[in-house]
Amino acid sequence: MSDPDRGMPRGSVSRTARLASLPLGAAGRATLGIGKRLSGQDADAVSAELQQRTAEQLFAVLGQLKGGAMKLGQTLSVFEAAVPEEVAAPYRDALVKLQAEAPPMPVRTVHAVLAQQLGGRWRERFRHFDDTPAAAASIGQVHRATWRDGRDVAVKIQYPGAATALMSDLNQLARFARMFAVLFPGMDVKPLITELKARVVEELDYGMEADAQRAFAAAYADDPQIVVPRVVASAPKVIVSEWLEGTPLSKVIASGTREERDRAGHMLTVLHFSGPQRAGLLHADPHPGNFRLTPDGRFGVIDFGATARLPDGHPEPIGRLVRWALEGRAEDVLADLRSEGFIRPGVQVDAQAVLEYLLPLLEPIRQRRFHFTRAWMQEQAARIADPRSEANRLGRMLNLPPAYLLIHRVTIGSIGVLCQLDAADDYRGVVEEWLPGFTG
């Protein structure tokens, strides 16, 4: 059972039972589906119904839990645009909801954590503290407050027991990762879970997160496009930073104007490519709950729990490979892919086939203006996922070196958000300015 003073169940029977209900429910629906097909019902209609029911149960369970279940749900939510529309529509609202919501912890738990982290007289550091959380996510929740100097601040508090629950959830989710193929055909969720497990220590270290936020805030101080709130105080399980007003990116996705969508897409792209050059860090959690459009039109970034350290900026071979691919230099692309470890020794592939595999993915920067849409992402996902396609066969022959794994995942996640935004812009211009090796 969950202890209300601890905030999160620690490997409890109740928590395990909820997660275990996912594959059991899927098995039951599969049996039901076989029966319906045998009775003569249309196979495609039955499959669509099973997908919808499975997705509804999946997000209901992930949404009820914090820890690894919530973290995985949020991470997957940026790939929603890749799901075919007839499957995605029934559960899109539930999926997007994971980007910003989770059950809050009790007030007495909040006060206990603040006393432990900021001292028994923690109230004296605030003029006012709102006990009702303003936002909640996978391993912590945020409260609005007024600092002693009068500044409005956001107080991010980590759930007690987060570490144990996070690892327990991810270990169990890994056991039935194949089930997620219902939502994202062709996506292997297991490596994603493995990566999340490897980053648990960083996610839970609010001191490291505060340092990353300070680095970003310094790099983007007085920037006309991107704003990062300054850190006011920090402790291992609490971060106090300046409050940032703005429209959540999820609302822009749901109902934003064309201008807001395009501007948000442009600035998200600038953040992705400029962060490593300006701060030596890549913002590695591009789900919409981490971003705001501020009243003055800037792009606000409010969470730095996941960052990748790139002190030398984006790896230069990425820009060079992209440039050569766009120039049609198939043999040079193949040679560089081999030297960087994207093709294992002894694997024989055709250079022109590799180029044809890559070029559709590079379409957004082949021209001066590109419109990201769900249809485009669905087309790319289907092309690569179809086991009968040449792209699928070739993709299985390629390798993703560990040094590029996170960069790849964040890039794909950012593209997913751009497609959710339905954003159009000159993305090539951003890449020319910020990606080393792209302009020679």
C-alpha positions as CSV (number, residue, x, y, z in Angstrom):
1,M,0.0,0.0,0.0
2,S,1.1,3.6,-0.5
3,D,2.1,5.5,2.6
4,P,0.7,9.1,2.3
5,D,3.8,10.4,4.1
6,R,6.1,9.0,1.5
7,G,4.4,10.2,-1.6
8,M,5.1,7.2,-3.8
9,P,4.6,3.5,-3.3
10,R,7.9,1.6,-2.9
11,G,7.5,-1.5,-5.0
12,S,4.2,-2.1,-3.4
13,V,1.8,-5.0,-4.3
14,S,-0.7,-2.5,-5.5
15,R,1.7,-0.7,-7.9
16,T,3.0,-4.0,-9.3
17,A,-0.6,-5.3,-9.8
18,R,-1.5,-2.2,-11.8
19,L,1.5,-2.6,-14.1
20,A,0.9,-6.4,-14.4
21,S,-2.7,-5.7,-15.5
22,L,-1.4,-4.3,-18.7
23,P,-0.1,-7.5,-20.4
24,L,-2.9,-9.5,-18.8
25,G,-5.5,-7.2,-20.3
26,A,-3.8,-7.3,-23.7
27,A,-3.9,-11.1,-23.6
28,G,-7.6,-11.1,-22.8
29,R,-8.4,-8.7,-25.6
30,A,-6.4,-10.7,-28.0
31,T,-8.4,-13.8,-27.1
32,L,-11.6,-11.8,-27.6
33,G,-10.4,-10.6,-30.9
34,I,-9.7,-14.1,-32.2
35,G,-13.3,-15.0,-31.3
36,K,-14.7,-12.0,-33.1
37,R,-12.7,-12.8,-36.2
38,L,-13.9,-16.5,-36.1
39,S,-17.4,-15.2,-35.9
40,G,-16.9,-13.4,-39.2
41,Q,-16.3,-9.8,-38.1
42,D,-14.0,-7.6,-40.3
43,A,-10.4,-8.2,-39.3
44,D,-9.3,-4.6,-39.7
45,A,-12.2,-3.3,-37.6
46,V,-11.5,-5.9,-34.8
47,S,-7.8,-4.9,-34.8
48,A,-8.6,-1.2,-34.6
49,E,-10.9,-1.9,-31.7
50,L,-8.2,-3.9,-29.9
51,Q,-5.7,-1.1,-30.4
52,Q,-8.1,1.5,-29.0
53,R,-8.9,-0.6,-25.9
54,T,-5.3,-1.5,-25.3
55,A,-4.2,2.1,-25.6
56,E,-7.0,3.3,-23.3
57,Q,-5.9,0.8,-20.6
58,L,-2.2,1.6,-21.1
59,F,-2.6,5.3,-20.6
60,A,-5.0,4.9,-17.8
61,V,-2.5,2.9,-15.8
62,L,0.5,5.0,-16.7
63,G,-1.4,8.2,-15.9
64,Q,-2.3,6.9,-12.4
65,L,1.3,6.1,-11.4
66,K,4.3,8.4,-10.9
67,G,7.8,7.1,-11.2
68,G,9.0,5.1,-14.2
69,A,5.5,4.5,-15.5
70,M,4.8,8.2,-15.7
71,K,8.3,9.0,-17.1
72,L,7.9,6.4,-19.9
73,G,4.4,7.8,-20.7
74,Q,5.7,11.3,-21.0
75,T,8.7,10.2,-23.1
76,L,6.4,8.2,-25.4
77,S,3.9,11.1,-25.7
78,V,6.3,13.1,-28.0
79,F,6.0,10.3,-30.6
80,E,2.2,10.6,-30.7
81,A,2.4,12.2,-34.1
82,A,3.8,9.0,-35.6
83,V,0.6,7.0,-34.8
84,P,-1.9,6.6,-37.7
85,E,-4.8,9.0,-37.2
86,E,-7.5,6.3,-37.1
87,V,-5.7,4.7,-34.1
88,A,-4.4,7.9,-32.5
89,A,-7.6,9.9,-32.3
90,P,-9.5,8.0,-29.6
91,Y,-6.7,8.3,-27.0
92,R,-4.8,11.4,-28.0
93,D,-6.2,13.4,-25.1
94,A,-5.2,10.7,-22.6
95,L,-1.7,10.6,-24.1
96,V,-1.2,14.4,-24.1
97,K,-2.5,14.5,-20.5
98,L,0.6,12.5,-19.4
99,Q,2.7,15.5,-20.4
100,A,1.6,17.6,-17.5
101,E,-0.4,15.8,-14.9
102,A,0.0,13.2,-12.1
103,P,-1.7,12.7,-8.7
104,P,-0.3,15.2,-6.1
105,M,1.4,14.2,-2.9
106,P,-0.2,15.1,0.5
107,V,0.5,18.6,2.0
108,R,2.1,17.1,5.1
109,T,4.5,15.2,2.8
110,V,5.4,18.5,1.0
111,H,6.1,20.3,4.2
112,A,8.2,17.4,5.5
113,V,10.4,17.4,2.4
114,L,10.8,21.2,2.6
115,A,11.8,21.0,6.2
116,Q,14.3,18.3,5.5
117,Q,15.8,20.1,2.5
118,L,15.6,23.8,3.4
119,G,15.7,23.5,7.2
120,G,13.1,23.5,9.9
121,R,12.5,27.3,9.5
122,W,11.9,26.9,5.7
123,R,8.7,29.1,5.9
124,E,10.8,32.1,6.8
125,R,12.5,31.9,3.3
126,F,9.1,32.5,1.7
127,R,6.6,35.3,2.0
128,H,3.9,32.9,0.8
129,F,3.8,29.3,-0.2
130,D,0.8,27.7,-2.0
131,D,0.1,24.2,-0.7
132,T,-1.8,23.3,-3.9
133,P,0.6,22.1,-6.6
134,A,0.7,24.1,-9.8
135,A,2.0,21.1,-11.7
136,A,2.9,17.5,-11.2
137,A,5.0,15.1,-13.2
138,S,6.9,11.8,-13.0
139,I,9.2,12.3,-10.0
140,G,8.2,15.6,-8.5
141,Q,5.7,18.4,-8.3
142,V,5.8,22.2,-8.5
143,H,4.3,24.7,-6.1
144,R,4.0,28.4,-6.6
145,A,5.4,30.7,-3.9
146,T,6.7,34.2,-3.2
147,W,10.3,34.3,-2.1
148,R,11.4,36.5,0.8
149,D,12.6,39.2,-1.6
150,G,9.2,39.4,-3.2
151,R,10.0,37.4,-6.4
152,D,7.4,34.9,-7.6
153,V,9.0,31.5,-7.6
154,A,8.4,27.9,-8.6
155,V,9.3,25.3,-6.0
156,K,10.0,21.9,-7.4
157,I,9.8,19.1,-4.8
158,Q,10.8,15.5,-5.4
159,Y,8.5,12.7,-4.3
160,P,9.8,10.7,-1.4
161,G,10.5,7.2,-2.6
162,A,11.0,8.3,-6.2
163,A,14.2,6.4,-6.7
164,T,12.8,3.1,-5.7
165,A,9.6,3.4,-7.6
166,L,11.3,4.7,-10.7
167,M,13.6,1.7,-11.0
168,S,11.0,-0.8,-10.0
169,D,8.6,0.5,-12.7
170,L,11.2,0.6,-15.4
171,N,12.3,-2.9,-14.6
172,Q,8.8,-4.2,-14.8
173,L,7.9,-2.2,-17.9
174,A,10.9,-3.6,-19.7
175,R,9.5,-7.1,-19.3
176,F,6.5,-6.4,-21.5
177,A,7.9,-3.6,-23.7
178,R,6.6,-5.4,-26.9
179,M,3.1,-4.4,-25.9
180,F,3.9,-0.8,-26.8
181,A,4.1,-1.9,-30.5
182,V,0.3,-1.5,-30.4
183,L,0.8,2.2,-30.2
184,F,4.0,2.7,-32.1
185,P,4.4,0.0,-34.8
186,G,8.1,-0.5,-35.6
187,M,9.4,1.2,-32.4
188,D,11.4,-0.9,-30.1
189,V,10.6,0.5,-26.6
190,K,13.1,-1.7,-24.8
191,P,16.2,0.4,-25.7
192,L,14.3,3.5,-24.6
193,I,13.5,2.0,-21.2
194,T,17.2,1.0,-20.9
195,E,18.3,4.6,-21.6
196,L,15.8,5.9,-19.0
197,K,17.2,3.5,-16.4
198,A,20.7,4.6,-17.2
199,R,19.7,8.2,-16.6
200,V,17.8,7.6,-13.3
201,V,20.7,9.0,-11.2
202,E,20.8,12.3,-13.1
203,E,17.0,12.6,-13.1
204,L,16.9,12.2,-9.3
205,D,19.8,14.6,-8.6
206,Y,18.2,18.0,-8.3
207,G,21.6,19.5,-7.6
208,M,22.8,18.4,-11.0
209,E,19.5,19.7,-12.5
210,A,20.0,23.0,-10.8
211,D,23.5,23.3,-12.2
212,A,22.2,22.5,-15.7
213,Q,19.5,25.2,-15.4
214,R,22.1,27.7,-14.2
215,A,24.2,27.0,-17.2
216,F,21.3,27.4,-19.6
217,A,20.1,30.6,-17.8
218,A,23.6,32.1,-18.2
219,A,23.9,31.0,-21.8
220,Y,20.5,32.5,-22.8
221,A,20.5,35.6,-20.5
222,D,18.7,38.5,-22.3
223,D,18.2,36.3,-25.4
224,P,15.4,37.6,-27.6
225,Q,14.0,34.2,-28.4
226,I,14.6,31.8,-25.4
227,V,14.2,32.5,-21.7
228,V,15.3,30.3,-18.8
229,P,14.3,31.1,-15.3
230,R,17.1,31.7,-12.9
231,V,17.7,29.3,-9.9
232,V,17.0,31.1,-6.6
233,A,18.0,28.2,-4.2
234,S,18.5,24.4,-4.5
235,A,19.0,21.3,-2.4
236,P,19.3,17.6,-3.3
237,K,15.5,17.2,-3.6
238,V,14.2,20.8,-4.0
239,I,14.8,23.5,-6.6
240,V,13.5,27.1,-6.2
241,S,13.6,29.1,-9.4
242,E,11.9,32.2,-10.7
243,W,8.3,31.8,-11.8
244,L,7.8,31.9,-15.6
245,E,4.4,33.0,-16.9
246,G,3.3,31.6,-20.2
247,T,1.1,29.4,-22.3
248,P,2.0,25.7,-22.0
249,L,3.1,24.3,-25.3
250,S,0.4,21.6,-25.0
251,K,-2.2,24.4,-25.3
252,V,-0.4,25.8,-28.3
253,I,-0.6,22.3,-29.9
254,A,-4.3,22.0,-29.0
255,S,-5.5,25.5,-30.0
256,G,-2.7,27.8,-30.9
257,T,-2.8,30.2,-33.8
258,R,-0.7,29.6,-36.9
259,E,1.8,32.3,-35.8
260,E,2.1,30.8,-32.4
261,R,2.7,27.3,-33.8
262,D,5.3,28.4,-36.3
263,R,7.1,30.6,-33.7
264,A,7.2,27.8,-31.1
265,G,8.5,25.4,-33.7
266,H,11.2,27.7,-34.7
267,M,12.4,28.4,-31.2
268,L,12.2,24.7,-30.2
269,T,14.5,24.0,-33.1
270,V,16.9,26.9,-32.1
271,L,17.0,25.5,-28.5
272,H,17.8,22.0,-29.8
273,F,20.7,23.0,-32.1
274,S,22.1,26.0,-30.2
275,G,22.1,24.5,-26.6
276,P,25.3,22.4,-27.1
277,Q,27.1,25.3,-28.8
278,R,26.1,27.9,-26.2
279,A,25.7,26.0,-22.9
280,G,27.7,22.8,-23.7
281,L,24.4,21.0,-23.0
282,L,21.6,19.4,-25.0
283,H,18.1,19.7,-23.5
284,A,17.2,16.0,-23.6
285,D,13.5,16.0,-22.6
286,P,11.5,17.7,-25.4
287,H,8.0,16.9,-24.2
288,P,5.6,19.9,-24.3
289,G,5.1,20.0,-20.6
290,N,8.6,21.5,-20.3
291,F,8.0,24.5,-22.5
292,R,6.0,27.8,-22.5
293,L,5.3,30.7,-24.8
294,T,5.8,33.8,-22.7
295,P,3.6,36.9,-23.0
296,D,6.6,38.7,-24.6
297,G,6.8,36.0,-27.3
298,R,9.8,34.1,-26.1
299,F,10.2,30.4,-25.7
300,G,10.4,29.5,-22.0
301,V,12.2,26.3,-20.8
302,I,11.3,25.2,-17.3
303,D,12.7,21.7,-16.7
304,F,16.3,20.5,-17.0
305,G,16.1,17.1,-15.3
306,A,17.4,15.4,-18.5
307,T,20.4,17.0,-20.3
308,A,23.3,15.6,-22.2
309,R,26.8,17.0,-21.7
310,L,28.2,18.1,-25.1
311,P,31.1,20.4,-24.1
312,D,32.3,20.5,-27.7
313,G,28.9,21.1,-29.1
314,H,27.0,18.8,-31.5
315,P,29.4,16.2,-33.0
316,E,30.8,17.6,-36.2
317,P,30.3,14.3,-38.1
318,I,26.5,14.7,-37.9
319,G,26.6,18.0,-39.8
320,R,29.1,16.7,-42.3
321,L,27.0,13.5,-43.0
322,V,23.8,15.5,-43.5
323,R,25.6,17.9,-45.9
324,W,27.0,15.1,-47.9
325,A,23.7,13.3,-48.1
326,L,21.9,16.4,-49.3
327,E,24.7,16.8,-51.9
328,G,24.1,13.2,-53.1
329,R,27.6,12.0,-52.2
330,A,26.5,8.5,-51.5
331,E,30.0,6.9,-51.2
332,D,31.2,9.6,-48.8
333,V,28.1,9.2,-46.7
334,L,28.7,5.4,-46.5
335,A,32.4,5.8,-45.7
336,D,31.6,8.3,-42.8
337,L,28.8,6.1,-41.5
338,R,31.3,3.2,-41.3
339,S,34.0,5.3,-39.6
340,E,31.5,6.6,-37.0
341,G,30.2,3.1,-36.2
342,F,26.7,3.4,-37.8
343,I,27.6,0.4,-39.9
344,R,29.3,-2.5,-38.2
345,P,32.5,-4.0,-39.6
346,G,31.7,-6.7,-42.1
347,V,28.1,-5.5,-42.9
348,Q,27.8,-4.9,-46.7
349,V,25.3,-2.3,-47.8
350,D,24.7,-0.4,-51.0
351,A,25.8,3.3,-50.8
352,Q,22.9,4.5,-53.0
353,A,20.4,2.5,-51.0
354,V,21.6,4.1,-47.8
355,L,21.3,7.5,-49.3
356,E,17.7,6.8,-50.5
357,Y,16.9,5.6,-47.0
358,L,18.2,8.9,-45.4
359,L,17.0,11.5,-47.8
360,P,13.3,11.4,-46.9
361,L,14.2,12.0,-43.3
362,L,16.3,15.0,-44.3
363,E,13.5,16.6,-46.3
364,P,12.9,19.3,-43.6
365,I,16.3,20.9,-44.3
366,R,16.6,20.3,-48.1
367,Q,14.5,23.4,-48.7
368,R,14.1,26.9,-47.2
369,R,10.7,26.2,-45.7
370,F,9.2,23.0,-44.5
371,H,5.8,22.2,-42.9
372,F,5.9,19.5,-40.2
373,T,2.7,17.5,-40.1
374,R,1.5,14.3,-38.5
375,A,0.9,12.9,-41.9
376,W,4.6,13.4,-42.8
377,M,5.7,11.7,-39.6
378,Q,3.3,8.9,-40.1
379,E,4.5,8.4,-43.6
380,Q,8.1,8.1,-42.4
381,A,7.2,5.8,-39.5
382,A,5.3,3.5,-41.9
383,R,8.1,3.5,-44.4
384,I,10.7,2.4,-41.9
385,A,8.4,0.1,-39.9
386,D,6.9,-1.9,-42.8
387,P,8.8,-5.3,-42.7
388,R,8.2,-5.7,-46.4
389,S,10.0,-2.4,-47.3
390,E,13.6,-1.9,-48.4
391,A,13.9,0.9,-45.8
392,N,13.0,-1.5,-43.0
393,R,15.5,-4.1,-44.3
394,L,18.2,-1.5,-44.5
395,G,17.4,0.1,-41.2
396,R,17.9,-3.2,-39.5
397,M,21.4,-3.4,-40.9
398,L,22.4,0.0,-39.5
399,N,23.7,0.5,-36.0
400,L,23.3,3.4,-33.5
401,P,26.6,4.0,-31.6
402,P,26.1,4.7,-27.9
403,A,27.6,8.3,-28.3
404,Y,24.7,9.2,-30.7
405,L,21.9,7.3,-28.9
406,L,20.6,10.2,-26.8
407,I,21.1,12.8,-29.5
408,H,19.1,10.6,-31.9
409,R,16.3,10.1,-29.5
410,V,16.0,13.8,-28.6
411,T,16.1,14.8,-32.3
412,I,13.3,12.3,-33.1
413,G,11.3,13.5,-30.0
414,S,11.7,17.1,-31.1
415,I,10.5,16.3,-34.6
416,G,7.5,14.6,-33.0
417,V,6.6,17.9,-31.1
418,L,7.1,19.9,-34.3
419,C,4.6,17.6,-36.0
420,Q,2.2,18.0,-33.1
421,L,2.6,21.8,-33.5
422,D,1.9,21.5,-37.3
423,A,4.8,24.0,-37.5
424,A,6.3,25.6,-40.7
425,D,9.6,27.4,-40.8
426,D,13.0,27.8,-42.4
427,Y,14.6,25.0,-40.4
428,R,17.6,24.8,-42.8
429,G,18.6,28.3,-41.7
430,V,18.7,27.2,-38.0
431,V,20.8,24.2,-38.9
432,E,23.2,26.3,-41.0
433,E,23.7,28.6,-38.1
434,W,24.2,26.1,-35.3
435,L,25.1,22.6,-36.6
436,P,28.9,22.1,-36.9
437,G,30.0,20.6,-40.2
438,F,26.8,21.4,-42.1
439,T,28.2,24.4,-44.0
440,G,31.7,22.9,-44.4
